[in-house]
Amino acid sequence: MKNPNGYGTVTKLSGNRRKPWIVKEGISGRQKPIGYTTTKEEGMILLAQYNNNPWDIDAEKITLQELFDLWEEKRAVKLGTSNRSSLNSAYKHCSKLGKVRYKQIKSYQMQDCIDSCGCGYSTQGAIKNLWGHLDRFALELDIISKCYSDLLTSDPIPETTKQIFTDEEVSRLWENQNFPWVDSVLFFLYTGFRISEMIDLRTETVNLQEWTLTGGTKTAAGKNRLIPIHSKIQNIVQKRFEQSKSGYLFEYSGKKLNQTQYREFWAAIMEALKMDHTPHECRHTFRSRLDSAGANKVCIDRLMGHKSKGTGERVYTHKNIEELRLNIELITK
């Protein structure tokens, strides 16, 4: 069925594209692009939303602040919560150009926002990423014809200085497992969990009959991953499970633990046992020990919550679970 005059169009572009359908508005008579979608149906929905509430902008006069606000309303909502938060924080370093017309902003001004932010590679990368988002959105709206963000640079990610736990240090932890919160360090070393994942782990996701737990965050592959509970830490998990009052496996004073509290506990452990590690180094140790023990690469990826070409659909059969268990039990030290 043909769209009414001035309604706009949804057409498919050539080539192999992640979002091959281009959506163009028809109100201005020039059919300016308003977005790209994965399917024609998504494109028709976007076009209907646009016609219900057209983006009334003056491409010549729109300022950085106005473009950012429109981008936040129309595009940022499709991003993950963490990504949106990062980009919103990055805008604070760009807001000094808020009243400048966007088409007048040059690459050296964008670069200055990065160079003068006074922050490390992570924030610099977020600012660079934000300019890229805004430039692509501005291109769709015919505000600009060139992406200056392609010329931007930021500090590279530094080489990792992560140090894995030695066998002697792991043994020392077992010898002192009754020291407050040492059980959490051992939990990290035999599950590969992050701090945030441990803190969010609820008792309802722990199966003491099958000795499995379900948890994980951050990425699509990492969310709600199934982890067999290593035989060495089953007593730790069971004790925490039985003592829980808040519904969280690791709690403090009957309430959900937070990262600030936990890092204080971690610092006390490191000082008492004369170690110098970060919690994330447990995750590196977990992967290193699996690799050294000859664990299957696909199983390692699943246990770590990393995307793997060989993983396929994330449906866990009994065979999958037992294979993961066999691999995680390869850690014997």
N, C-alpha and C positions, 0 to 999 in steps of 0.2 A: 504494500500500500504506500502510495506516494505521500510525503509530508506536505503540509500546507505551505504556500508561498511565504517566505520569510521565516520559516520555522527552523531551518538549519538542516544539516546532513550528517550522516554517519557512513563513512566509506572506508574500505580496507586498503591499506598501503601494500606495496610489493615488498618482497624479501622476507627473511626470517627475523621477525621482531617479537619482543616480549609482549608489547602492546600494539598490535597491528592496526587497530581501528582508530581512525582520527575523527574527532567530533568537531564540527564547525557550526558556529552560530550564523543565522541568516538575517538578523535584525538590521545590522549595519549595511547590508547589501554587499559586503566584501567577503563574507564567509570566513571570518577570522577563527583560527583554531582555539578551542576552549579546553581541550584535553585529549588524552589517548587512553584507550581501554583494551582489555584482553579479549572481550567478546563484543559482538554487535549489540546484544541485549544490554550490557553495561553501558554502552555508548548511548543507546536510546534513553536509558534512565538518566544519564548525565545531561543529555540534551533537554529532556523534560524538566529536570530541576533548574537548568539554566533559563528556560523560557518562562518558568514560574517565578523566577527571581533573577532577572538579567543583571550581569555585572556592569553597572553604569560607571564607566571610567573614561577619563580623558587621557589618552596615551601620552599626549604631549606634556601634561601637567602633573601626572601622578607622581607622588613623592615616594621615597624609600619606605617611610612609615605606612603610607596608604597601601603600597604594594605588599608589604609584610603582613598587614592586617588582613588583606584579601587572600593572600597565600595561606595564612594561618586558618582562615575560614574554609577555603575551598580545597586546599591540598594537604595541609599538615594533619588533618583529621584522619587521613589514610595511613599515616605513619604509626609506628609503635610508640607506646608511652615513653619509653626511655629515650628514643630518638627525638621525639617532640620536645622533651624536657631539655635535652642537650642543645638543640637548635634555638630554643627560646632563650636559654642562657647565653648562647653565642651572640644573639642579637643585641644584648646589652653593650657589647663592644663595638657595635656598628651604629648604634642609635644616634651618635653625634652627627651622622649624615641624614637623620630622619626627615628633615625638612627639605632636603635637596631633591630635585626632580630626578627620578631614577635614570632616565636616558642620558643625563649629564654626568653620572658617576663613572669615573674611569678606573682602570685597573690599579693605578698607583694609590688611589684613595681606598680601594678595597684592601690592597696589600698593607696599607698603613694600619688598618683596623687589626690585622693579624700581628704585625710587627710591634704595635704599641700596646697590645693587650696585657703584657706583663705576665703571661701564663705559659705553661709548658706545651708540649707537642699535642696533647689531647684537646685542649681548648683551641689551640691554633687550627687543628684539623677540623674542629666543629665549625669554626668561623668560615673557613674555606668551603666546607660542605654547604653551609647556609647560603653563601653567595652563589654557589652552583644551583641550588634549588630556586633561588629568586631569579637568577638569570634565565633558567629554562622556563619558568612561569612567565617572565616578561616577554620571552620570545613567542610564547603561545598567544599572548595578548597583543602582539605587534608593537610593543613598547620599544624594543631594541631589535637590532638586526645582527648583533655580534655579542658573543658571550665573553666578556672580559675576565670572568671567573676562571676560564681555561688557562690564564696566564699566571694565576696565583701560586704561591709556594708557602709551605709551612715546615716547621722542624720535623725531621723524620722520627719515627718511633725508635727510641734507643735500643741498642742490643740488650737482650735480657741479661740480668745479673742473678737470676733465680738459682738457688743452690738447693739440691735435693737433700733430704735427710739421709745420713749414712746408716748402715746397718747397726753400728754401735749406738747411734742416737735413738733408733727405733727400739733397740733392746733396753736402753735407759728409760724410755717412756713406759715400756711394759713393766719394768722394775718399780716404777713410781706411779702406777696406774691409779692408786688410791689418793694421790695428790689432787686437790680440787681442780676439776676441769681437764685433767690430762686425758680422761676418757674421750673428750671431744676431739682432741688431737689424733688419737688412735682411730676414731670414727672417720675423720677426714682422710687419714692415710690408707684406709681400707675401703673407701667409697668414692673418693675423687670429688666430693661435693665442695661447692664454694660456701663461704660464710652465709651469704643470703639464702642459699638453698637449705643449709642446715637449720637456720633460724625459722624458716617458713615450714619446716617439715612437721606435719601434724601426725598424731598417733593413729588416726584413722587410716592413714596411708601405709601403715606398717602391718605386715601380715606375719605373725609369729608362728603360724602353722606352716606356711610355705617358706618362711624366712626370706621375705622380699620387702622392699620398700619402694614407693613411687614418689618421685619428686624431681625438682630441677626447674631452672628458669633460663632466661636470657635469649636463647635461640629456639627456633622451631624444632630443631633436632634435640635440643636439651630439655625442653619442657616435658614434664610428666614421664620421664624415662624410668624404666624399671631396673632396679639394682638388686641383685641377690645379696643378702647379708652374709659377709664372709664369716666362716665358722669362728675365727679368732675374736670377733667383736659381737657375737650373738648375745653373750651375757651382758655386755655393755648396753646394747639396744633394749634387751628385755628389762633390765633394771631401770633404765630411763623411762620406758613405757609404763611400767608399774607404778613409778613414783610421780608421774605427770598429773598435775591438777588443772592445768590450763588447756590441755588438749594438744600441746606442742611437745615434741619429743625432747627438745632441749629448752628448758625454761629457767627463769631466775625468780626466786621468791614467789612461786606460783603464778607467774605472769610470763608473757612472751618476752623472750630475750631480745635485746637490740644490739646492733653492731658495736656501738661505743662501749657498752658494758662488756661485751665479749672480748674486745681488743684489750681491755684492762686485764681480764683474766689471762689472756694469751701472754701479755707482757710479764705477768707474774710467773707463769710457767717457764718462759724462756730464761728469766733471771735465776729462778730456783734451780733449774736443770743445766744452767750454763750452756744455753744454745742461742743461736742467732738466726731465726727463720721468720718468715711471714706466713700467715695462714694459707696463702695461695700456693706456697711452696709444697704444701701437702699434696695438692692436686698434681703438681709437676712430678712429685715423688711417686704418686700412685701410677701415673702413666709410665714413668721410667721403669718401675718395678714390673709392671705388666709386660712391657716390651722386652726387658731383660729375661723374663721367665718364658718368653716365646709365645705369648698370647696371640690369638687371631686378630688381625688388623681390624676387621669389621666389628668384632666384639669390643675391642678397645674403643673404637669410635662410639659405639652405642653406650658403653659404660661412661665415657667422658661427656656424652651429649654432643658429639661432633657429627656433622653431616658426612656420610660416607656413600660413595657411588655404589657400593655393594650392599648397602643396607636395605634398599627397596622400601616397601610400605612399612610403616611403624606399627605392625601388628605382631604381638608377641604370642607365639604358640608355646605349648609345653616344651617342644624341642628347642625353641629359641632360648627359653628361660634356663633350661639345663645346660645349654651351650655357654651361656653367659656365666652360669655358676661354675662350670668346669674351668673357665678361663680366669675368673676372679680368684679361685682357690689356688691358682698357680703361684700366687704371692704367699710364700711360706715363711719368710724371715720375720 
